[in-house]
Amino acid sequence: MKYLYRVAPGGPVPLDRFLQRVAPFGLNRILDLIDFGSVWVGGRAERKPSRVLQPGDEVTLNIPSYGTERFYAVDPSRILYRDSCLLAYDKEPGIPSQATPYDAHNNVFAALASALGSAVRGGKPYIGLHHRLDQETSGVMLFSLSARANGAIAASFRERRVEKKYLAVVRGSPADEEWLEEAPITRREGRYQCCAKGEGREAVTRFRVLQRRAGGTALLEASPQTGRTHQIRLHLAHRGLPVLGDARYGGEGFRRLMLHAHRLAIAHPATGRMLVLEAPVPEEFAPSEGFRESGKTREK
């Protein structure tokens, strides 16, 4: 549920006092929502109840369906790798990578910051996020743990020196065993979509069939060469092969979005050696006996 308010003429007013006046909640509930990251001012989350609003300011109140419960914490067993520079985590499906407009707490970034902060004096660890997985996508996420590492990792992503491999289960039978999809991606009326060349941003994904399955589905490996929002999902839908569980782009209902970030390879910012991070293959993705394996990390 969303409430939208605009501050009327009449002088400055503190955020908490303004919401007390216009919102259908008491002060305690309002303070909980502000602390939870559910209140935005001028398009940005505002966590200070004393923030002074000016006439004309726009205030958005985003109410989570589950209230202000802080239910998510990182699972130590899902940490794939950690040293003084980097941390890799195997994200669960259904959990946001970072804060949403209605919840600043129940996401991987905030939960990791909280877990790491408990061991840091002052409770404020350095943590940087360079790539994000969609909420329903599972698999490898990489975080930097120092400013120096952050710059090196950012450069690797920017210069396309990071190898990423995803697993996807799609509805349909691909015409080819391997192909390169190069449809550009744009955003129109708040929705991402593929478009004609010259109309959007470059987007390139390499696909390979791993297994054709009974029932008209197929398991694919997707290797994105660029990092556009929803790139793999859009490219597969564009090809007429929507990902199972991807209702947004034409996929049929399923118990989860069948997209998993399986592998990420990147040069370690301290040693320069290639670090290969792999998240375990979820059972529903495994094509045959012996394919499923534990998450692993190795240097080459």
Salt bridges, closest charged atoms under 4 A:
ASP35 OD2 - ARG70 NH2 2.14
GLU46 OE1 - ARG51 NH1 2.79
GLU58 OE1 - ARG6 NH2 2.85
ASP83 OD2 - HIS268 NE2 2.58
ASP90 OD2 - ARG78 NH2 3.36
GLU92 OE2 - ARG78 NE 3.97
ASP134 OD1 - HIS230 NE2 3.67
ASP134 OD2 - ARG233 NH1 2.76
GLU159 OE1 - ARG161 NH2 2.85
GLU163 OE2 - ARG263 NH1 1.77
ASP176 OD2 - ARG239 NH1 3.85
GLU177 OE2 - ARG212 NH2 2.67
GLU181 OE1 - ARG239 NH2 3.35
GLU199 OE1 - ARG188 NH2 2.87
GLU202 OE1 - ARG160 NH2 3.12
GLU221 OE1 - LYS165 NZ 3.66
GLU221 OE2 - ARG208 NH2 3.22
ASP246 OD1 - ARG233 NH2 2.68
GLU252 OE1 - ARG171 NE 2.79
GLU278 OE2 - ARG263 NE 3.55
GLU278 OE2 - ARG298 NH1 3.44
GLU284 OE2 - ARG256 NH1 3.97
GLU293 OE2 - HIS262 NE2 3.79
GLU293 OE1 - LYS296 NZ 2.97
GLU299 OE1 - ARG273 NH1 3.57
